[in-house]
Each structure stands twice: as C-alpha cells, then as structure tokens.
Amino acid sequence: MNYKRILHTLGLVLCCEAGCMLLPLICAIIYKETVVGTFVVSIVLCLSAGIILAMQNSKNKEIYAKEGFIIVALSWIIMSVFGAMPFVISGAIPSFIHALFETVSGFTTTGATIIKDVEALPKSILFWRSFTHWIGGMGVLVFLVALLPMSGGNNLHLMKAESTGPSVNKLVPKVKSSAKILYGIYIAMTIILTLLLLAGGMSLFDSLTYAFGTAGTGGFGVKNSSMADYSPYLQVVITIFMALFGIDFSVYFIILMRKFKLLLRADEVKTYIGIILISTAIICVNCYSVFGNIWTSLRHSAFQVSSIITTTGFATVDFDKWPELSKTILVLLMFIGACSGSTGGGIKVSRVVIFCKSIGKEIMLAAHPKSVKKTMMNGRIIEHETIRVINVYMAAYLVIFVLSVLLISLDNLDFTTNFTAIAATLNNVGPGLAKVGPTANFSIYSPFSIIVMTFDMLIGRLEIFPMLVLFSKYTWRK
C-alpha cells in the first residue's frame, strides 16, 4: 500500500478545495457580508492541512486499483468535512452533523437539505452551497488529473473510481488529456447555460448558482420555492440543460470530432431520451386535470421528469400532490437515473438496460440451453465480467437500500417518507415524497438517521465499491 502517495493526493484535494473557497470569499466581499472571516478561517485551515499532507510524497508514483478506490473514498470524506466548516463557523448550520449532511449533499450533487429557509442565509454561503454541486459534478479527482502535475502511476484508476457507470474509457490515449476534454466540455456548457439564464432576466448571482446546480445535476437553489417563481422561459432552459447534463459526456466529444455515425450506436442515450419522452407524455396526460392547460401540464411534466431522471432535484411545483401514477413514475425514474459518464446519479440507464438484457438472455437459455446469445450494448459485445460486476452492484445496492430503510425507520416516520428519503439520498436525487417532498426538508430526522443518509449519499455518488473497499478488512491486509 502506497500510503505516502495516498496522503499526498489527499493534500492536493484539500489545497484544491481551499482554492475553490476563494470564490465564495470574493462573493462575501462584494456583498459586504459579515462572513468574510468565516471563509478566511476555512481557507487557512483547509490549506494548512492540505500542505502538510501534500508534503508526504513518495518516490513510488504508482497508483493501483486499490489505492485508486481508497484515494477517491477518503478524498470525498475529507473534503466534505472541511467543506462543512463555512456552515458551522458562520452559524448558518450550527450542528456539525447537519452541516456535514448539507455539504455531502452538495458535493455528491444530491440536493437534499436540512435548511428550512435558504433565503435567510448570506449570499456567499448560498454561493458555496451551490458551488459544491459544480465541484462534485465532474469530480475533484478528475480535476486534479486534468490540471495538476500528477505524473507517473496509473491515474486511470482515479477516474474509474470516481466516474459514473459500469465502465470508464479514455476519450484519447492520454488520461490527462481525457480529463481536460471532459472539464472543457463541462465548463463550456456551464458558461452557455449561465448566459441563457442571464438573457432570461435572471440576476448574475442567481444565474451562477442555478447553473452550478444544473451542471452538477444537484438541485440546491437560492429560493425557498426552487424554480417555481421563475418565468416559463427560464424553466424551459433549465429543463433542456438538466437533460443535456444527464447525457454521457463522451457523446459531446463524438459530436465535436464529427463522428456522427458513432451516435447511431449510442443505445444508452437513445434509451435515456426515450424514457424522458414517454414519461413526460404519460405524466402530462395524467396531470392535465391538475393544471387545466395542456401546455402548462407539458412544461411542468417535462421539467420534473428531466429533474428527477437526472437526479437534479429542482422543482417548479409540489409534485407530491400529483396523481399516484405520476408520482410512481417519478419514483421509478429516481432509481433509473441518468447516463453513465454524466453528472447525474441513480443506478444509470446503461446498467438497467444491460441488467434487463441479461434477464432476457437467461430466460432464452432456460428455454433453449444449447443456443448462443451475446449481450450487446452500443454496438459492442458486453463482456461477461462487466455483466457480473453489474449483477453484484445491483445486489449490493438492494442490500444497502433495504438496510438503510430499516435503520431510519427507528425514527417512526411513515413508510412513504422513509422509502423515498433513502431513494432520494442513495440515488443522489434530493427531494422525495410525503414529509421529505419538494416543499419539505430532511431536518425531521434524528442525528442517527442523518448520518445513515449522509453515508448513503457518498456511497451512491461513488457507486458503492470505493466506499465498501475502504471499509473492507481485505483492503488493509499486506
């Protein structure tokens, strides 16, 4: 185990986080807020710890799969702990457990909150809260691989452990170049979205914070009503970009390279778009009686479908009051999630498709044992190892989900609230139904349940295995 390399990388993560805190510090200075000192102290503490850890370097630059998992898991934990400091020091969230929940919710792009009145918070705190979405959306380790001098070793293990989906491929031969391309696309799309929001009459502050939340598919807003009080134009723009950020970023690279024929093989993206269109159509018809206007129903239906399937979590209406069919579809979309290689959460469309194809294959083999059938995805044969990993993932996911529901049931809240609370946190969605619906928050839960859901958000964002590897006894054996 290359302990010094692990500590060195964790130090770089904290130094990077300290640099990110400069933006909310500037925001506090611009708005002449009293929390300027809060960010100064947070930056000093974060930077000091980062420098101390970064000094623990090793001549051995190799990073193997085990080190990759450990670095990613510890990085997300340690940056969440330090990221919670502005909330605690400023008094915005006095409880460290609640502050950690809010910060983890930000970095994992979940968007679940324990804050009852976000509009009462200083703008710089709100800026940091939304900016954590943008940082966590693409991943801080991907950022380090792209920009910092992490020469040597196999940095692909870091990207594999942090990126979403059953498999991760390099866009170009060099891992560093792939990371730069991903972040370049991410930044460009964020800028375009910000400009479109500004064109719709949104203030610069609101445009930036909502762009951060949309790009990271997070869902933290600066209004208690989320997106409900904004114009239909702004809601439509957010709807489109939530869906766009839920697509595998390699698709945008293919478009930039003008390899349009490859798009015909993008089975996951086609399935993802199909799910959005079909779900929107069903909910639009089902909710027509609620709105009394087909176009209003279509706008809100499309927004909520895009918000839930991409696990963004913004809301334009209280969908907890919708008909049962519509609510059921939204809960199912929480589990499906967005595409692999996107900033969205959930199980991922590719896993669901491959899992369903595997079931179909086994049914066919049961009827015709001597037949040969290959599982195909994106024009390629899916290796048995990938199918095995997906099956194990689904089994582990189910165990964690059931166990989490059981644990938070100790708070004696109703089943719908508990079930959707875990669905919302484990899938990094944000709002659930009933007492954790779009107009409510998670402050009703006990500190123990908050800790359980904080862990679920982390394990959901890192897709289970990095966190399980961290706590496995086999990891630390020589």
C-alpha positions in Angstrom: 0.0 0.0 0.0 1.5 3.3 -1.1 0.4 5.3 2.0 2.5 8.4 1.2 1.1 8.6 -2.3 -2.4 8.4 -0.8 -1.7 11.2 1.8 0.0 13.3 -0.9 -3.1 13.1 -3.2 -5.4 13.9 -0.2 -3.3 17.0 0.4 -3.7 18.1 -3.2 -7.5 17.7 -2.9 -7.6 19.9 0.2 -5.4 22.6 -1.5 -7.8 22.5 -4.4 -10.8 22.9 -2.1 -9.1 25.8 -0.4 -8.7 27.4 -3.8 -12.4 26.8 -4.6 -13.4 28.7 -1.3 -11.8 31.8 -2.7 -14.9 32.3 -4.9 -17.4 32.5 -2.1 -14.9 34.7 -0.2 -15.0 37.1 -3.1 -18.8 36.9 -3.1 -18.8 37.8 0.6 -16.5 40.8 0.0 -18.7 42.0 -3.0 -21.9 41.9 -0.9 -20.1 43.2 2.2 -21.2 40.3 4.4 -20.0 39.6 7.9 -19.0 36.1 7.0 -15.8 37.2 5.2 -13.8 36.0 8.3 -15.6 32.6 8.1 -14.1 31.9 4.6 -10.7 33.3 5.5 -10.5 30.9 8.5 -11.9 28.0 6.5 -9.3 28.6 3.7 -6.4 28.8 6.1 -7.4 25.6 7.9 -8.0 23.7 4.7 -4.8 25.0 3.0 -2.7 24.2 6.1 -4.0 20.7 6.3 -3.5 20.3 2.6 0.1 21.4 2.6 1.0 19.1 5.5 -0.5 16.1 3.7 0.9 17.0 0.3 4.4 17.0 1.8 4.0 13.3 2.4 5.1 12.3 -1.1 6.8 9.1 -2.2 9.3 8.2 -5.0 6.9 5.5 -6.0 4.3 7.2 -8.2 2.3 4.1 -9.0 -1.4 4.1 -8.2 -3.1 0.7 -8.5 -6.8 -0.1 -8.3 -6.8 -0.5 -4.6 -5.1 2.8 -4.0 -7.5 4.4 -6.5 -10.5 3.3 -4.6 -9.0 4.4 -1.2 -7.9 7.8 -2.5 -11.3 8.6 -4.0 -13.3 7.4 -1.0 -11.1 9.3 1.5 -11.0 12.4 -0.7 -14.8 12.7 -0.7 -15.0 12.2 3.0 -12.2 14.7 3.9 -13.3 17.4 1.5 -16.8 17.1 2.9 -15.6 17.5 6.5 -13.6 20.6 5.6 -16.3 21.8 3.2 -18.7 21.9 6.2 -16.6 24.4 8.1 -18.1 27.6 6.5 -21.6 26.4 7.6 -20.5 25.7 11.1 -18.2 28.7 11.7 -20.7 31.2 10.2 -23.5 29.7 12.4 -25.7 29.0 9.3 -25.9 25.4 10.4 -24.6 25.2 14.0 -24.8 21.3 14.2 -21.8 19.7 12.6 -23.8 16.6 11.7 -26.3 18.7 9.9 -23.6 20.8 8.2 -21.8 17.6 7.1 -25.1 16.3 5.6 -25.6 19.6 3.7 -22.0 19.5 2.4 -22.1 15.9 1.4 -25.5 16.6 -0.3 -23.7 19.4 -2.2 -20.6 17.5 -3.3 -22.5 14.4 -4.2 -24.9 16.5 -6.2 -27.9 15.2 -4.2 -29.6 18.4 -3.2 -31.3 17.1 -0.1 -31.3 19.8 2.6 -31.9 20.3 6.3 -32.3 24.1 5.9 -35.8 25.4 6.3 -35.3 28.9 5.0 -32.4 29.2 2.4 -33.3 32.8 1.6 -32.3 33.8 5.2 -28.6 32.7 4.5 -25.9 35.1 3.4 -25.3 35.1 -0.4 -21.7 33.8 0.0 -22.9 30.8 2.0 -25.5 30.1 -0.7 -22.8 30.5 -3.4 -20.6 28.0 -1.7 -23.5 25.6 -1.2 -24.3 25.7 -4.9 -20.7 25.7 -6.0 -20.2 22.3 -4.2 -22.6 20.9 -6.8 -20.4 22.1 -9.6 -17.2 20.8 -8.0 -18.7 17.4 -7.3 -20.5 17.0 -10.6 -17.5 16.1 -12.7 -15.3 15.1 -9.7 -12.4 16.7 -7.9 -10.0 13.8 -8.8 -10.8 14.3 -12.5 -9.9 17.9 -12.0 -6.6 17.0 -10.3 -5.7 14.6 -13.1 -6.5 17.3 -15.7 -4.6 20.2 -14.3 -2.1 19.3 -11.5 1.3 17.7 -12.0 0.3 14.1 -11.0 2.9 12.5 -13.2 3.6 8.8 -13.1 1.4 6.0 -11.9 -1.9 4.9 -13.4 -4.3 7.9 -13.0 -6.9 6.0 -14.9 -7.7 4.2 -11.6 -8.7 7.5 -10.1 -11.0 8.3 -12.9 -12.5 4.8 -12.9 -13.2 5.0 -9.1 -14.8 8.5 -9.3 -16.6 8.5 -12.6 -20.1 7.1 -13.0 -21.2 4.0 -14.9 -20.2 0.3 -15.2 -17.1 1.1 -17.2 -14.9 4.1 -18.0 -13.0 4.5 -21.2 -10.4 7.1 -22.2 -11.5 9.6 -24.9 -8.0 9.9 -26.1 -4.8 7.8 -25.4 -3.6 10.0 -22.5 -5.7 10.0 -19.3 -4.7 13.7 -18.6 -5.9 14.8 -22.0 -9.2 12.9 -21.5 -9.7 14.7 -18.2 -9.0 18.0 -19.8 -11.6 17.4 -22.6 -14.2 16.4 -20.0 -13.7 19.5 -18.0 -13.5 21.7 -21.1 -16.9 20.4 -22.2 -18.3 20.8 -18.7 -17.1 24.4 -18.3 -18.3 25.4 -21.8 -21.8 24.0 -21.2 -21.9 25.8 -17.8 -21.0 29.1 -19.4 -23.6 28.7 -22.2 -26.3 27.9 -19.6 -25.3 31.0 -17.5 -25.6 33.3 -20.5 -29.0 31.9 -21.4 -30.2 32.4 -17.8 -28.9 36.0 -17.9 -30.7 36.5 -21.2 -34.0 35.5 -19.4 -33.7 38.2 -16.8 -32.1 36.2 -14.0 -29.6 38.1 -11.9 -25.9 37.2 -12.2 -25.9 35.7 -8.7 -29.0 33.5 -9.4 -27.7 32.6 -12.9 -24.4 31.3 -11.5 -25.9 29.4 -8.6 -28.6 27.7 -10.7 -26.1 27.0 -13.4 -23.9 25.3 -10.8 -26.9 23.2 -9.6 -28.0 22.3 -13.1 -24.5 21.4 -14.4 -23.8 19.2 -11.4 -27.3 17.9 -11.5 -27.5 18.9 -7.9 -30.6 20.9 -7.1 -29.6 23.4 -4.4 -31.4 26.7 -5.2 -31.3 30.1 -3.6 -35.1 30.4 -3.4 -37.3 28.5 -1.0 -39.6 27.8 -4.0 -36.7 26.3 -6.0 -37.6 27.2 -9.7 -41.3 27.8 -9.2 -41.1 31.6 -9.1 -39.1 32.0 -12.3 -40.5 32.6 -15.8 -41.6 29.7 -18.1 -38.6 30.6 -20.4 -36.1 30.1 -17.5 -37.8 26.8 -16.5 -37.6 25.5 -20.1 -33.9 26.4 -20.3 -33.2 24.6 -17.1 -35.3 21.6 -18.3 -33.2 21.3 -21.5 -29.9 21.6 -19.8 -30.7 19.2 -17.0 -31.4 16.6 -19.7 -28.2 17.6 -21.5 -26.0 17.2 -18.4 -27.6 13.8 -17.9 -26.0 12.5 -21.2 -22.7 10.7 -21.3 -20.1 13.5 -22.0 -18.2 11.2 -24.4 -21.2 11.8 -26.8 -20.4 15.5 -26.9 -16.8 14.6 -27.7 -18.0 12.4 -30.5 -20.1 15.4 -31.8 -17.1 17.7 -31.6 -15.0 15.2 -33.5 -17.8 15.0 -36.1 -18.0 11.2 -35.8 -21.8 11.2 -36.2 -22.0 7.6 -37.3 -21.0 6.5 -33.8 -24.1 8.2 -32.4 -26.2 5.6 -34.1 -24.7 3.0 -31.7 -25.4 5.2 -28.6 -28.0 2.7 -27.2 -27.9 4.2 -23.7 -28.5 7.8 -24.9 -31.4 6.7 -27.2 -33.0 4.7 -24.3 -32.5 7.7 -21.9 -34.2 10.1 -24.4 -37.0 7.6 -25.0 -37.6 7.2 -21.2 -37.8 11.0 -20.9 -40.2 11.4 -23.8 -42.5 8.6 -22.8 -42.6 9.5 -19.1 -43.3 13.2 -19.9 -46.1 12.2 -22.2 -47.8 9.9 -19.6 -47.4 12.4 -16.8 -48.6 15.3 -19.0 -51.9 13.5 -19.8 -52.3 12.2 -16.2 -51.8 15.7 -14.7 -53.9 17.6 -17.3 -56.8 17.9 -14.8 -54.4 19.4 -12.2 -53.3 22.3 -14.5 -56.3 22.6 -16.8 -54.0 23.5 -19.7 -52.1 21.1 -21.9 -49.0 23.4 -22.4 -48.7 24.2 -18.7 -49.0 20.5 -17.9 -46.4 19.6 -20.5 -44.0 22.3 -19.2 -44.2 21.1 -15.6 -44.2 17.4 -16.6 -41.1 17.8 -18.7 -39.3 19.8 -16.0 -40.0 17.3 -13.3 -39.1 14.3 -15.4 -35.9 15.9 -16.5 -35.1 16.9 -12.9 -35.8 13.5 -11.4 -34.2 11.2 -14.0 -31.0 13.3 -14.0 -31.3 13.4 -10.2 -31.1 17.2 -10.2 -34.0 17.7 -7.8 -35.2 21.2 -8.8 -39.0 21.7 -8.7 -41.5 24.1 -10.3 -44.5 22.6 -8.5 -45.3 20.4 -5.5 -45.4 17.1 -7.4 -46.2 15.3 -4.2 -49.8 16.5 -4.9 -49.9 14.9 -8.3 -51.9 11.8 -9.2 -50.5 8.5 -7.9 -49.5 7.3 -11.4 -47.3 10.4 -12.0 -45.7 10.1 -8.6 -45.0 6.4 -9.1 -43.3 7.2 -12.5 -41.1 9.8 -10.8 -40.1 7.4 -8.1 -39.1 4.8 -10.7 -37.1 7.5 -12.5 -35.2 8.1 -9.2 -33.8 4.6 -9.5 -33.1 4.6 -13.2 -31.0 7.8 -13.1 -29.1 9.4 -16.0 -26.5 8.0 -18.4 -23.1 6.7 -17.3 -20.3 9.2 -17.8 -22.7 12.1 -16.9 -23.0 14.2 -13.8 -26.3 12.5 -12.9 -26.9 9.9 -10.3 -29.1 6.8 -9.9 -28.3 3.3 -11.0 -27.7 4.5 -14.6 -29.6 3.7 -17.7 -26.7 1.5 -19.1 -26.8 -0.7 -16.0 -30.6 -1.0 -16.2 -30.5 -1.9 -19.9 -27.7 -4.5 -19.5 -29.4 -6.0 -16.5 -32.7 -6.3 -18.4 -30.9 -7.8 -21.4 -29.2 -10.3 -19.1 -32.5 -11.4 -17.7 -33.8 -11.9 -21.2 -30.7 -13.9 -22.1 -31.1 -16.2 -19.1 -34.8 -16.8 -20.0 -33.9 -17.7 -23.5 -31.1 -20.0 -22.3 -33.6 -21.7 -20.0 -35.8 -22.5 -22.9 -33.0 -23.3 -25.3 -30.0 -24.4 -23.3 -27.8 -25.1 -26.4 -28.4 -21.7 -28.0 -25.7 -19.0 -28.1 -26.7 -15.4 -27.4 -24.4 -12.4 -26.9 -25.5 -9.3 -24.8 -24.9 -6.2 -27.0 -24.7 -2.5 -26.0 -23.7 0.4 -28.2 -22.8 -2.0 -31.0 -20.4 -3.9 -28.8 -20.5 -7.3 -27.1 -20.7 -6.8 -23.3 -18.1 -9.0 -21.6 -19.2 -11.5 -19.0 -17.1 -9.7 -16.4 -19.0 -6.5 -16.9 -22.3 -8.3 -16.5 -21.0 -10.0 -13.4 -20.0 -6.6 -11.9 -23.4 -5.1 -12.7 -25.2 -8.1 -11.0 -23.0 -7.7 -7.9 -23.6 -3.9 -7.9 -27.4 -4.5 -8.1 -27.3 -7.0 -5.3 -25.2 -4.7 -3.1 -27.4 -1.7 -3.9 -30.5 -3.7 -2.8 -28.9 -4.7 0.5 -27.8 -1.2 1.3 -31.2 0.2 0.3 -33.2 -2.2 2.5 -30.8 -1.9 5.4 -31.0 1.9 5.2 -34.8 2.0 5.2 -34.8 -0.3 8.2 -32.3 1.9 10.1 -34.1 5.2 9.6 -37.4 3.6 10.4 -36.3 3.8 14.0 -37.5 7.5 13.8 -41.0 6.1 13.4 -42.0 8.1 10.3 -44.3 6.8 7.7 -43.1 4.3 5.1 -43.5 6.6 2.0 -41.3 9.2 3.7 -38.6 6.7 4.7 -38.6 4.8 1.4 -38.4 7.9 -0.8 -35.9 9.5 1.6 -33.5 6.7 1.0 -34.3 6.6 -2.7 -33.5 10.3 -2.8 -30.2 10.1 -1.0 -28.8 6.8 -2.2 -29.7 7.8 -5.8 -28.5 11.4 -5.2 -31.8 12.9 -6.2 -32.7 15.4 -3.5 -36.5 15.6 -2.8 -38.6 12.6 -2.0 -42.3 12.4 -1.2 -44.6 13.0 1.8 -42.6 14.6 4.7 -39.4 14.9 2.5 -41.3 16.2 -0.6 -40.2 19.2 -2.7 -41.7 21.7 -0.3 -40.2 20.0 2.8 -36.7 19.1 4.1 -34.8 16.4 5.9 -34.5 18.2 9.3 -37.3 16.0 10.7 -34.8 13.1 11.0 -32.7 12.3 14.1 -28.9 12.7 14.0 -28.5 8.9 13.6 -30.7 8.8 10.5 -28.9 11.9 9.1 -25.6 10.0 9.5 -27.1 7.0 7.7 -28.4 9.1 4.8 -25.1 11.0 4.6 -23.3 7.7 4.1 -25.9 6.7 1.5 -25.2 9.9 -0.5 -21.5 9.2 -0.5 -21.9 5.5 -1.4 -24.4 6.4 -4.1 -22.2 9.0 -5.7 -19.1 6.8 -5.7 -21.3 3.9 -6.9 -20.8 1.6 -3.8 -17.5 -0.1 -4.4 -15.0 2.6 -3.4 -16.7 3.1 -0.1 -17.0 -0.7 0.5 -13.4 -1.2 -0.4 -12.4 1.5 2.2 -14.2 -0.4 5.0 -13.2 -3.9 3.9 -10.7 -5.8 6.1 -9.1 -7.2 2.9 -8.0 -3.8 1.7 -5.6 -3.2 4.6 -4.0 -6.6 4.6 -0.5 -6.8 3.3 
